[in-house]
Amino acid sequence: MMVLFAFLVSTVFAVLMRDDVRSQVRTGAWMFAAFVATGFVLGWLMYPLPL
Amino acid sequence: MRYDRFDMSTKSTAAEGTRASVEPGTLAILCVLAWAVPGAAHLWLGRTQKGLVFLVALTAMFAIGLMLHGQIFPFELSDPLVALAAVADFGLGGPWLAARAMGAGAGQVTASTWEYGNTFLIVAGLLNSLVILDAFDIAMGRK
């Protein structure tokens, strides 16, 4: 679910921010990777916290 | 050809202090169109690729949010966070109206995906607000 969310949001942001397809793809890919990586890092950081 | 419907100079920039000669009524229609159908204003302005991406991605986000039992929040001023979520949901006009008309978006608080659904719905509305501002800037000749 997180990956799907990251994909859709990064796609919209990339298309909003860039005008040519090549930069849109590059920006979108970077943003998607950053979303997913941040999700995993925050998930592991919160792992010891009690619910 | 882009901007055919708007008598404006595509070479002017905001930094030069020039403004596009767009009728205020046309701008209002453009913004309402962008609110009602995600990406429609971009399609009208000739930005076909952008318009199609917004149409597919934002509509999909809204539909996924509903499928995950997300809730379309009411304008409950007594609860500021609910009111803010309602404003965010409202950003995606057409699907919001359609869902309200069909009785969808009631949400199921007990569902494990309720929060995920809310996130999809809220972010879809907020992203469409950015899309409306982008269409406005394009129409004004700033982009």
Backbone of each chain as ProteinMPNN parsed JSONL, in Angstrom:
{"seq_chain_A": "MMVLFAFLVSTVFAVLMRDDVRSQVRTGAWMFAAFVATGFVLGWLMYPLPL", "coords_chain_A": {"N_chain_A": [[0.826, -1.208, 0.0], [1.927, 1.209, 0.824], [3.882, 1.493, -1.121], [2.376, 1.764, -3.433], [1.048, 4.16, -2.865], [3.289, 5.856, -2.692], [4.172, 5.681, -5.331], [2.041, 6.847, -6.833], [1.862, 9.454, -5.74], [4.462, 10.457, -6.163], [4.512, 10.399, -8.925], [2.556, 12.341, -9.63], [3.692, 14.651, -8.448], [6.141, 14.804, -9.85], [5.288, 15.244, -12.478], [4.021, 17.658, -12.123], [6.152, 19.31, -11.404], [8.135, 19.191, -13.405], [8.709, 19.728, -16.951], [9.54, 18.38, -19.301], [9.512, 15.009, -20.533], [11.675, 13.307, -19.921], [12.999, 14.494, -17.685], [10.851, 14.382, -15.97], [10.52, 11.639, -15.545], [12.974, 11.03, -14.338], [12.948, 12.684, -12.011], [10.597, 11.709, -10.818], [11.323, 9.042, -10.309], [13.423, 9.344, -8.483], [12.055, 10.602, -6.4], [10.18, 8.67, -5.755], [11.859, 6.584, -4.868], [12.95, 7.869, -2.649], [10.672, 8.252, -1.057], [9.941, 5.556, -0.474], [12.285, 4.582, 0.751], [12.452, 6.317, 2.973], [10.122, 5.566, 4.273], [10.735, 2.92, 5.057], [12.963, 3.39, 6.742], [11.848, 5.053, 8.759], [9.969, 3.257, 9.706], [11.587, 1.243, 10.839], [12.88, 2.773, 12.783], [10.79, 3.336, 14.464], [10.19, 0.916, 15.436], [11.02, -0.072, 18.067], [9.288, 1.334, 19.672], [6.53, 1.294, 21.92], [3.112, 0.358, 21.179]], "CA_chain_A": [[0.0, 0.0, 0.0], [2.837, 2.355, 0.898], [4.569, 1.615, -2.414], [1.384, 2.296, -4.378], [0.871, 5.569, -2.499], [4.506, 6.566, -3.088], [4.218, 5.74, -6.793], [1.066, 7.814, -7.354], [2.208, 10.818, -5.308], [5.686, 10.91, -6.845], [4.158, 10.644, -10.328], [1.873, 13.637, -9.751], [4.656, 15.713, -8.147], [7.13, 14.907, -10.926], [4.644, 15.853, -13.65], [3.768, 19.062, -11.783], [7.382, 20.087, -11.268], [8.979, 19.179, -14.609], [7.942, 19.847, -18.185], [9.856, 17.364, -20.322], [9.265, 13.638, -20.046], [12.902, 12.732, -19.367], [13.179, 14.967, -16.295], [9.725, 13.898, -15.156], [10.812, 10.258, -15.161], [14.099, 11.048, -13.396], [12.474, 13.252, -10.74], [9.631, 10.776, -10.237], [12.039, 7.866, -9.807], [14.134, 9.767, -7.262], [11.077, 10.88, -5.354], [9.61, 7.376, -5.362], [12.874, 5.89, -4.062], [13.072, 8.573, -1.368], [9.467, 7.931, -0.281], [9.991, 4.172, 0.006], [13.405, 4.473, 1.69], [12.066, 7.006, 4.207], [9.122, 4.73, 4.935], [11.41, 1.802, 5.726], [13.805, 3.913, 7.828], [10.969, 5.472, 9.86], [9.373, 2.04, 10.253], [12.56, 0.592, 11.725], [13.129, 3.652, 13.925], [9.642, 3.275, 15.381], [10.004, -0.482, 15.832], [11.075, -0.314, 19.518], [8.281, 2.089, 20.426], [5.306, 0.535, 22.205], [1.911, 0.882, 20.525]], "C_chain_A": [[0.867, 1.268, 0.0], [3.527, 2.596, -0.453], [3.631, 2.206, -3.46], [1.168, 3.791, -4.135], [2.084, 6.386, -2.965], [4.572, 6.726, -4.606], [3.281, 6.83, -7.326], [1.444, 9.248, -6.988], [3.455, 11.318, -6.033], [5.423, 11.172, -8.328], [3.526, 12.024, -10.493], [2.851, 14.784, -9.488], [5.652, 15.915, -9.296], [6.531, 15.597, -12.147], [4.331, 17.329, -13.385], [5.04, 19.902, -11.875], [8.186, 20.212, -12.558], [8.122, 19.196, -15.87], [8.28, 18.785, -19.23], [9.852, 15.97, -19.699], [10.494, 13.054, -19.363], [13.122, 13.188, -17.913], [12.034, 14.533, -15.394], [10.009, 12.492, -14.641], [11.918, 10.227, -14.113], [13.656, 11.562, -12.02], [11.511, 12.294, -10.037], [10.314, 9.565, -9.622], [12.776, 8.193, -8.507], [13.163, 9.942, -6.107], [10.464, 9.579, -4.831], [10.591, 6.619, -4.464], [12.997, 6.537, -2.692], [11.876, 8.285, -0.465], [9.588, 6.549, 0.353], [11.107, 4.013, 1.046], [13.051, 5.122, 3.027], [11.045, 6.194, 4.992], [9.766, 3.588, 5.703], [12.232, 2.293, 6.926], [12.94, 4.31, 9.022], [10.314, 4.258, 10.523], [10.31, 1.351, 11.227], [12.86, 1.452, 12.953], [12.001, 3.558, 14.952], [9.425, 1.876, 15.934], [10.055, -0.695, 17.351], [9.965, 0.383, 20.309], [7.058, 1.223, 20.706], [4.095, 1.176, 21.526], [1.046, 1.667, 21.506]], "O_chain_A": [[0.593, 2.241, -0.703], [3.729, 3.737, -0.87], [4.035, 3.041, -4.27], [1.113, 4.583, -5.076], [1.937, 7.458, -3.552], [4.977, 7.775, -5.109], [3.677, 7.638, -8.166], [1.358, 10.15, -7.821], [3.503, 12.469, -6.467], [6.036, 12.06, -8.921], [3.909, 12.786, -11.38], [2.848, 15.778, -10.215], [5.965, 17.046, -9.668], [7.18, 16.432, -12.776], [4.37, 18.151, -14.3], [5.022, 21.037, -12.351], [8.847, 21.226, -12.781], [6.976, 18.747, -15.87], [7.399, 18.339, -19.964], [10.145, 15.786, -18.518], [10.373, 12.38, -18.34], [13.396, 12.374, -17.031], [12.222, 14.339, -14.193], [9.776, 12.183, -13.472], [11.827, 9.499, -13.125], [13.955, 10.95, -10.995], [11.594, 12.091, -8.826], [9.934, 9.111, -8.543], [12.752, 7.413, -7.554], [13.412, 9.494, -4.988], [10.257, 9.412, -3.629], [10.204, 6.079, -3.428], [13.132, 5.842, -1.685], [12.034, 8.095, 0.741], [9.371, 6.382, 1.553], [10.907, 3.392, 2.09], [13.314, 4.554, 4.087], [11.093, 6.139, 6.221], [9.405, 3.313, 6.847], [12.201, 1.684, 7.996], [13.247, 3.955, 10.16], [10.127, 4.228, 11.739], [9.897, 0.926, 12.306], [13.072, 0.92, 14.043], [12.229, 3.685, 16.155], [8.574, 1.671, 16.8], [9.22, -1.424, 17.886], [9.73, 0.061, 21.473], [6.598, 0.497, 19.824], [4.06, 2.39, 21.323], [-0.007, 2.181, 21.127]]}, "seq_chain_B": "MRYDRFDMSTKSTAAEGTRASVEPGTLAILCVLAWAVPGAAHLWLGRTQKGLVFLVALTAMFAIGLMLHGQIFPFELSDPLVALAAVADFGLGGPWLAARAMGAGAGQVTASTWEYGNTFLIVAGLLNSLVILDAFDIAMGRK", "coords_chain_B": {"N_chain_B": [[-2.196, 23.698, -30.849], [-0.91, 25.49, -28.142], [-2.613, 27.574, -25.777], [-4.445, 28.684, -27.489], [-7.018, 29.459, -26.936], [-6.752, 31.577, -25.349], [-5.935, 34.854, -25.49], [-2.891, 35.564, -25.357], [0.549, 36.275, -24.542], [2.949, 33.857, -24.937], [5.566, 34.072, -24.399], [6.066, 35.871, -22.45], [7.064, 36.582, -19.085], [6.523, 36.271, -15.523], [8.404, 37.629, -14.134], [9.103, 39.69, -15.779], [7.088, 41.335, -15.406], [4.842, 41.327, -16.946], [1.471, 40.552, -17.73], [-0.771, 37.974, -18.599], [-3.437, 38.326, -20.92], [-6.023, 37.251, -19.913], [-9.41, 36.584, -19.698], [-11.188, 37.281, -16.713], [-13.485, 35.762, -16.219], [-13.091, 33.523, -17.814], [-10.859, 32.479, -16.583], [-11.966, 31.786, -14.122], [-13.776, 29.812, -14.904], [-11.967, 27.965, -15.841], [-10.605, 27.253, -13.479], [-12.699, 26.144, -11.991], [-13.283, 24.013, -13.635], [-10.881, 22.588, -13.449], [-11.032, 21.898, -10.793], [-13.323, 20.316, -10.756], [-12.893, 18.16, -12.545], [-10.106, 16.294, -12.379], [-7.152, 17.369, -13.947], [-8.454, 18.253, -16.222], [-8.344, 20.971, -16.896], [-5.689, 21.244, -17.695], [-5.738, 19.644, -19.952], [-7.427, 21.188, -21.527], [-5.863, 23.414, -21.855], [-3.985, 22.483, -23.545], [-1.965, 20.938, -22.548], [-1.625, 18.003, -22.828], [-0.355, 15.556, -22.017], [0.295, 16.0, -19.299], [-2.269, 16.526, -18.294], [-3.603, 14.066, -18.712], [-2.11, 12.357, -17.058], [-2.648, 13.486, -14.518], [-5.414, 13.123, -14.455], [-5.707, 10.304, -14.484], [-4.053, 9.448, -12.288], [-4.943, 10.909, -9.988], [-7.683, 10.357, -9.9], [-7.524, 7.61, -9.579], [-6.271, 7.496, -7.068], [-8.3, 8.553, -5.464], [-10.34, 6.648, -5.858], [-9.082, 4.346, -4.858], [-8.81, 5.118, -2.205], [-11.511, 5.146, -1.412], [-12.093, 2.441, -1.776], [-10.576, 1.352, 0.212], [-12.06, 1.741, 2.41], [-12.031, 4.348, 3.264], [-12.895, 7.594, 4.626], [-15.035, 10.242, 3.667], [-14.801, 13.236, 4.997], [-17.033, 15.179, 7.063], [-17.915, 18.723, 7.137], [-17.083, 19.617, 9.936], [-17.044, 21.914, 12.198], [-16.643, 21.999, 14.892], [-14.735, 20.182, 15.442], [-11.616, 20.687, 14.719], [-9.6, 19.218, 13.298], [-11.036, 17.358, 11.827], [-12.488, 19.114, 10.263], [-10.424, 20.251, 8.753], [-9.581, 17.989, 7.336], [-11.873, 17.599, 5.86], [-11.843, 19.856, 4.219], [-9.566, 19.265, 2.73], [-10.395, 16.895, 1.447], [-12.383, 18.004, -0.14], [-10.997, 19.166, -2.176], [-10.869, 17.609, -4.436], [-13.035, 17.886, -6.623], [-15.174, 16.831, -8.582], [-15.154, 13.885, -8.334], [-15.564, 13.908, -5.563], [-18.138, 15.06, -5.312], [-19.579, 13.135, -6.752], [-19.163, 10.847, -5.197], [-20.377, 11.631, -2.81], [-22.99, 11.937, -3.718], [-23.639, 9.33, -4.359], [-23.627, 8.162, -1.964], [-21.313, 7.081, -1.075], [-18.157, 6.783, 0.7], [-18.669, 6.855, 3.373], [-17.109, 5.63, 5.175], [-15.41, 3.211, 7.228], [-14.792, 2.776, 10.337], [-13.886, 0.664, 11.851], [-12.5, -0.897, 10.088], [-9.334, -2.212, 9.143], [-7.983, -0.831, 7.244], [-8.845, 1.738, 7.273], [-7.486, 4.175, 8.022], [-5.52, 4.25, 6.049], [-7.095, 4.529, 3.781], [-8.252, 7.045, 4.301], [-5.943, 8.601, 4.138], [-5.249, 8.35, 1.421], [-7.511, 9.598, 0.253], [-7.423, 12.212, 1.328], [-4.884, 13.145, 0.51], [-5.171, 12.982, -2.251], [-7.062, 15.006, -2.696], [-5.614, 17.265, -1.811], [-3.461, 17.238, -3.595], [-4.828, 17.732, -5.967], [-5.542, 20.338, -5.514], [-3.086, 21.594, -5.812], [-2.747, 21.048, -8.502], [-4.775, 22.609, -9.599], [-3.793, 25.181, -9.021], [-1.493, 25.085, -10.595], [-2.603, 24.941, -13.168], [-3.816, 27.437, -13.21], [-1.553, 29.115, -13.112], [-0.394, 28.442, -15.571], [-2.362, 29.346, -17.344], [-2.169, 32.04, -16.817], [0.171, 32.603, -17.98], [2.534, 32.279, -16.65], [3.993, 29.996, -16.62]], "CA_chain_B": [[-1.428, 24.861, -30.403], [-1.273, 25.87, -26.782], [-3.117, 28.911, -25.463], [-5.27, 29.225, -28.563], [-8.259, 30.032, -26.422], [-6.443, 32.738, -24.522], [-5.128, 35.797, -26.223], [-1.806, 35.9, -24.445], [1.892, 36.046, -25.034], [3.553, 32.72, -24.249], [6.962, 34.36, -24.104], [6.181, 36.771, -21.314], [7.27, 35.943, -17.787], [6.063, 37.085, -14.404], [9.515, 38.474, -13.728], [9.116, 40.897, -16.608], [5.973, 42.166, -14.97], [3.729, 41.286, -17.883], [0.381, 39.665, -17.355], [-1.536, 37.466, -19.716], [-4.747, 38.966, -21.015], [-7.047, 36.225, -19.788], [-10.635, 37.093, -19.095], [-11.413, 36.724, -15.37], [-14.521, 34.724, -16.295], [-12.471, 32.321, -18.371], [-10.004, 31.925, -15.518], [-12.838, 31.161, -13.116], [-14.271, 28.559, -15.496], [-10.81, 27.053, -15.89], [-10.344, 26.749, -12.124], [-13.808, 25.259, -11.62], [-13.083, 22.792, -14.434], [-9.75, 21.861, -12.847], [-11.511, 21.35, -9.521], [-14.352, 19.295, -10.976], [-12.299, 16.991, -13.197], [-8.644, 16.436, -12.266], [-6.409, 17.368, -15.208], [-9.253, 18.751, -17.345], [-7.854, 22.299, -17.29], [-4.451, 21.043, -18.444], [-6.127, 19.152, -21.281], [-7.996, 22.341, -22.24], [-4.767, 24.332, -22.177], [-3.085, 21.842, -24.505], [-0.96, 20.112, -21.857], [-2.322, 16.72, -22.852], [0.335, 14.531, -21.226], [0.107, 16.321, -17.882], [-3.683, 16.366, -17.979], [-3.955, 12.64, -18.632], [-1.484, 11.794, -15.847], [-3.412, 13.945, -13.361], [-6.739, 12.495, -14.495], [-5.605, 8.886, -14.104], [-3.446, 9.248, -10.965], [-5.76, 11.448, -8.894], [-8.923, 9.577, -9.833], [-7.16, 6.307, -9.004], [-6.055, 7.678, -5.626], [-9.605, 8.73, -4.815], [-11.04, 5.355, -5.898], [-8.396, 3.445, -3.919], [-9.189, 5.581, -0.87], [-12.861, 4.656, -1.125], [-12.052, 0.968, -1.679], [-9.95, 1.009, 1.491], [-13.029, 2.149, 3.441], [-11.728, 5.696, 3.74], [-14.071, 8.414, 4.908], [-15.092, 11.638, 3.218], [-15.156, 13.868, 6.27], [-17.994, 16.291, 7.017], [-17.378, 20.014, 7.597], [-17.427, 19.654, 11.368], [-16.196, 22.988, 12.715], [-16.356, 21.771, 16.319], [-13.526, 19.354, 15.481], [-10.785, 21.327, 13.689], [-8.881, 18.275, 12.438], [-12.029, 16.809, 10.887], [-12.794, 20.188, 9.31], [-9.286, 20.358, 7.824], [-9.645, 16.822, 6.454], [-12.994, 17.837, 4.942], [-11.371, 20.829, 3.221], [-8.645, 18.54, 1.85], [-11.222, 16.008, 0.608], [-13.154, 18.847, -1.051], [-10.12, 19.58, -3.28], [-11.121, 16.786, -5.631], [-14.445, 18.226, -6.738], [-16.109, 15.926, -9.261], [-15.269, 12.613, -7.618], [-16.13, 14.182, -4.232], [-19.576, 15.221, -5.493], [-20.142, 11.848, -7.18], [-19.158, 9.934, -4.05], [-21.405, 12.091, -1.867], [-24.3, 11.672, -4.316], [-23.894, 7.885, -4.348], [-23.598, 7.683, -0.583], [-20.029, 6.431, -0.784], [-17.279, 7.586, 1.546], [-19.124, 6.902, 4.766], [-15.985, 5.157, 5.979], [-15.659, 2.123, 8.18], [-13.739, 3.034, 11.319], [-13.361, -0.604, 12.37], [-11.664, -1.545, 9.074], [-7.905, -1.982, 9.39], [-7.455, 0.047, 6.185], [-9.542, 3.028, 7.339], [-6.518, 5.286, 8.01], [-4.887, 4.278, 4.724], [-8.086, 5.099, 2.873], [-8.329, 8.493, 4.571], [-4.724, 9.23, 3.617], [-5.382, 8.43, -0.042], [-8.536, 10.592, -0.094], [-6.963, 13.555, 1.696], [-3.747, 13.546, -0.331], [-5.697, 13.211, -3.602], [-7.667, 16.342, -2.706], [-4.565, 18.288, -1.705], [-2.7, 17.272, -4.858], [-5.634, 18.405, -6.995], [-5.456, 21.782, -5.258], [-1.847, 22.034, -6.469], [-2.983, 20.975, -9.953], [-5.576, 23.794, -9.94], [-2.881, 26.334, -9.002], [-0.615, 24.942, -11.755], [-3.395, 25.326, -14.347], [-3.979, 28.891, -13.112], [-0.279, 29.722, -13.514], [-0.217, 28.25, -17.017], [-3.287, 30.254, -18.02], [-1.692, 33.412, -16.636], [1.41, 32.765, -18.742], [3.704, 32.246, -15.76], [4.74, 28.745, -16.817]], "C_chain_B": [[-1.895, 25.262, -29.007], [-1.775, 27.301, -26.721], [-3.948, 29.521, -26.576], [-6.484, 29.976, -28.02], [-8.004, 31.291, -25.605], [-5.515, 33.656, -25.289], [-4.003, 36.278, -25.316], [-0.464, 35.652, -25.113], [2.53, 34.907, -24.249], [4.991, 33.004, -23.862], [7.133, 35.257, -22.882], [6.38, 35.984, -20.033], [6.781, 36.871, -16.699], [7.147, 38.061, -13.978], [9.568, 39.758, -14.54], [7.946, 41.81, -16.269], [4.814, 42.169, -15.931], [2.689, 40.291, -17.409], [-0.356, 39.217, -18.612], [-2.914, 38.104, -19.719], [-5.824, 37.888, -21.042], [-8.249, 36.847, -19.111], [-10.807, 36.482, -17.708], [-12.459, 35.612, -15.374], [-13.96, 33.415, -16.805], [-11.582, 31.644, -17.342], [-10.831, 31.19, -14.478], [-13.361, 29.825, -13.63], [-13.169, 27.513, -15.502], [-10.554, 26.435, -14.518], [-11.449, 25.805, -11.668], [-13.676, 23.927, -12.361], [-11.972, 21.938, -13.836], [-10.158, 21.229, -11.527], [-12.443, 20.163, -9.752], [-13.769, 18.016, -11.569], [-10.78, 17.144, -13.148], [-7.967, 16.365, -13.638], [-7.162, 17.962, -16.385], [-8.747, 20.116, -17.827], [-6.557, 22.179, -18.09], [-4.755, 20.536, -19.85], [-6.648, 20.31, -22.128], [-6.887, 23.302, -22.693], [-3.746, 23.715, -23.128], [-1.979, 21.035, -23.868], [-1.524, 18.693, -21.7], [-1.688, 15.679, -21.937], [0.117, 14.761, -19.737], [-1.348, 16.066, -17.466], [-4.083, 14.908, -17.813], [-3.364, 11.993, -17.38], [-2.272, 12.2, -14.61], [-4.776, 13.247, -13.294], [-6.672, 11.057, -13.976], [-5.144, 8.745, -12.65], [-4.369, 9.732, -9.843], [-7.093, 10.718, -8.76], [-8.655, 8.213, -9.214], [-6.945, 6.428, -7.495], [-7.38, 7.809, -4.878], [-10.348, 7.398, -4.752], [-10.407, 4.369, -4.914], [-8.759, 3.817, -2.484], [-10.576, 5.097, -0.469], [-12.872, 3.14, -0.945], [-11.448, 0.51, -0.357], [-10.815, 1.447, 2.679], [-12.662, 3.494, 4.063], [-12.999, 6.512, 3.866], [-13.944, 9.783, 4.268], [-15.645, 12.424, 4.4], [-16.159, 15.001, 6.088], [-17.336, 17.589, 7.497], [-17.825, 20.239, 9.041], [-16.532, 20.681, 12.041], [-15.846, 22.8, 14.187], [-15.105, 20.911, 16.492], [-12.586, 19.833, 14.374], [-10.064, 20.34, 12.757], [-9.816, 17.638, 11.404], [-12.372, 17.857, 9.827], [-11.675, 20.343, 8.286], [-9.281, 19.188, 6.839], [-10.76, 16.988, 5.426], [-12.584, 18.811, 3.84], [-10.445, 20.14, 2.22], [-9.422, 17.62, 0.905], [-11.924, 16.799, -0.499], [-12.327, 19.276, -2.275], [-10.334, 18.806, -4.565], [-12.623, 16.841, -5.921], [-15.383, 17.202, -7.325], [-16.259, 14.592, -8.556], [-15.877, 12.773, -6.224], [-17.654, 14.288, -4.324], [-20.228, 13.896, -5.847], [-20.227, 10.881, -6.002], [-20.231, 10.324, -3.05], [-22.8, 11.754, -2.393], [-24.648, 10.191, -4.245], [-23.875, 7.309, -2.932], [-22.325, 6.943, -0.232], [-19.215, 7.342, 0.144], [-17.757, 7.732, 2.969], [-18.001, 6.458, 5.702], [-16.384, 4.052, 6.929], [-14.519, 2.151, 9.194], [-13.1, 1.733, 11.815], [-12.46, -1.322, 11.361], [-10.195, -1.215, 9.336], [-7.302, -1.015, 8.367], [-8.059, 1.45, 6.237], [-8.575, 4.217, 7.237], [-5.833, 5.406, 6.653], [-5.834, 4.925, 3.702], [-8.214, 6.599, 3.052], [-7.119, 9.214, 3.987], [-4.8, 9.385, 2.097], [-6.363, 9.536, -0.436], [-8.04, 12.013, 0.159], [-5.847, 14.022, 0.767], [-4.205, 13.776, -1.777], [-6.301, 14.604, -3.712], [-6.629, 17.448, -2.657], [-3.757, 18.392, -2.995], [-3.509, 17.957, -5.955], [-5.657, 19.914, -6.769], [-4.185, 22.352, -5.9], [-2.013, 22.044, -7.989], [-3.802, 22.186, -10.408], [-4.672, 25.037, -10.003], [-1.942, 26.296, -10.208], [-1.345, 25.372, -13.035], [-3.597, 26.841, -14.376], [-2.714, 29.604, -13.587], [-0.047, 29.6, -15.018], [-1.106, 29.226, -17.785], [-2.844, 31.703, -17.93], [-0.374, 33.661, -17.375], [2.656, 32.749, -17.883], [4.542, 31.008, -15.975], [4.753, 28.385, -18.296]], "O_chain_B": [[-3.09, 25.359, -28.729], [-1.389, 28.137, -27.538], [-4.141, 30.736, -26.612], [-6.912, 30.989, -28.575], [-8.943, 31.986, -25.216], [-4.423, 33.253, -25.689], [-4.145, 37.269, -24.6], [-0.356, 34.928, -26.103], [2.639, 34.984, -23.025], [5.58, 32.258, -23.079], [8.234, 35.379, -22.347], [5.916, 34.85, -19.914], [6.639, 38.077, -16.898], [6.863, 39.169, -13.523], [10.024, 40.791, -14.051], [7.837, 42.92, -16.789], [3.876, 42.945, -15.751], [3.016, 39.299, -16.758], [-0.536, 39.986, -19.557], [-3.487, 38.388, -18.667], [-6.455, 37.649, -22.072], [-8.133, 37.538, -18.099], [-10.592, 35.282, -17.539], [-12.342, 34.639, -14.629], [-14.296, 32.34, -16.309], [-11.545, 30.418, -17.234], [-10.456, 30.114, -14.011], [-13.391, 28.834, -12.901], [-13.399, 26.339, -15.211], [-10.313, 25.232, -14.409], [-11.176, 24.786, -11.034], [-13.922, 22.86, -11.799], [-12.102, 20.719, -13.73], [-9.685, 20.147, -11.179], [-12.374, 19.151, -9.055], [-14.116, 16.916, -11.14], [-10.226, 18.028, -13.803], [-8.182, 15.419, -14.396], [-6.575, 18.159, -17.449], [-8.726, 20.383, -19.029], [-6.346, 22.921, -19.049], [-4.115, 20.944, -20.818], [-6.339, 20.399, -23.316], [-6.964, 23.911, -23.76], [-2.753, 24.355, -23.475], [-1.129, 20.494, -24.576], [-1.85, 18.252, -20.598], [-2.381, 15.002, -21.178], [-0.207, 13.83, -19.0], [-1.614, 15.468, -16.423], [-4.814, 14.558, -16.886], [-4.02, 11.187, -16.719], [-2.54, 11.366, -13.745], [-5.228, 12.836, -12.225], [-7.476, 10.649, -13.138], [-5.758, 8.018, -11.87], [-4.552, 9.028, -8.85], [-7.576, 10.487, -7.652], [-9.455, 7.715, -8.422], [-7.384, 5.568, -6.732], [-7.555, 7.245, -3.797], [-10.921, 7.053, -3.718], [-11.115, 3.643, -4.218], [-8.987, 2.943, -1.648], [-10.794, 4.687, 0.672], [-13.567, 2.615, -0.076], [-11.759, -0.574, 0.138], [-10.34, 1.511, 3.813], [-12.944, 3.747, 5.235], [-14.037, 6.176, 3.296], [-12.886, 10.409, 4.316], [-16.816, 12.29, 4.756], [-16.136, 15.701, 5.075], [-16.317, 17.552, 8.186], [-18.796, 20.943, 9.319], [-15.4, 20.375, 12.415], [-14.871, 23.37, 14.676], [-14.488, 20.911, 17.557], [-12.737, 19.435, 13.219], [-9.934, 20.601, 11.562], [-9.43, 17.411, 10.257], [-12.527, 17.535, 8.648], [-11.935, 20.541, 7.099], [-9.009, 19.37, 5.652], [-10.623, 16.578, 4.274], [-12.929, 18.622, 2.674], [-10.521, 20.39, 1.017], [-9.141, 17.573, -0.292], [-12.046, 16.337, -1.633], [-12.887, 19.699, -3.286], [-10.019, 19.289, -5.653], [-13.38, 15.958, -5.516], [-16.3, 16.743, -6.643], [-17.374, 14.199, -8.212], [-16.609, 11.901, -5.753], [-18.374, 13.691, -3.525], [-21.29, 13.558, -5.323], [-21.228, 10.186, -5.825], [-20.919, 9.462, -2.502], [-23.679, 11.343, -1.635], [-25.816, 9.832, -4.089], [-24.083, 6.112, -2.736], [-22.259, 6.256, 0.788], [-19.546, 8.511, 0.341], [-17.311, 8.621, 3.694], [-17.95, 6.857, 6.865], [-17.528, 3.964, 7.374], [-13.434, 1.626, 8.948], [-11.917, 1.706, 12.157], [-11.738, -2.249, 11.728], [-9.855, -0.089, 9.701], [-6.235, -0.448, 8.6], [-7.813, 2.264, 5.347], [-8.808, 5.149, 6.468], [-5.592, 6.51, 6.163], [-5.426, 5.746, 2.881], [-8.278, 7.343, 2.074], [-7.246, 10.297, 3.415], [-4.452, 10.435, 1.557], [-6.089, 10.318, -1.346], [-8.211, 12.902, -0.675], [-5.861, 15.158, 0.292], [-3.687, 14.664, -2.454], [-6.082, 15.304, -4.7], [-6.74, 18.447, -3.367], [-3.41, 19.488, -3.435], [-2.95, 18.68, -6.78], [-5.779, 20.683, -7.723], [-4.201, 23.448, -6.459], [-1.493, 22.923, -8.677], [-3.552, 22.73, -11.484], [-4.778, 25.842, -10.929], [-1.624, 27.337, -10.782], [-0.782, 26.073, -13.875], [-3.553, 27.456, -15.442], [-2.779, 30.562, -14.357], [0.436, 30.534, -15.659], [-0.669, 29.853, -18.75], [-3.099, 32.501, -18.833], [0.134, 34.782, -17.396], [3.725, 33.159, -18.334], [5.697, 30.968, -15.552], [5.329, 27.367, -18.679]]}, "name": "protein", "num_of_chains": 2, "seq": "MMVLFAFLVSTVFAVLMRDDVRSQVRTGAWMFAAFVATGFVLGWLMYPLPLMRYDRFDMSTKSTAAEGTRASVEPGTLAILCVLAWAVPGAAHLWLGRTQKGLVFLVALTAMFAIGLMLHGQIFPFELSDPLVALAAVADFGLGGPWLAARAMGAGAGQVTASTWEYGNTFLIVAGLLNSLVILDAFDIAMGRK"}
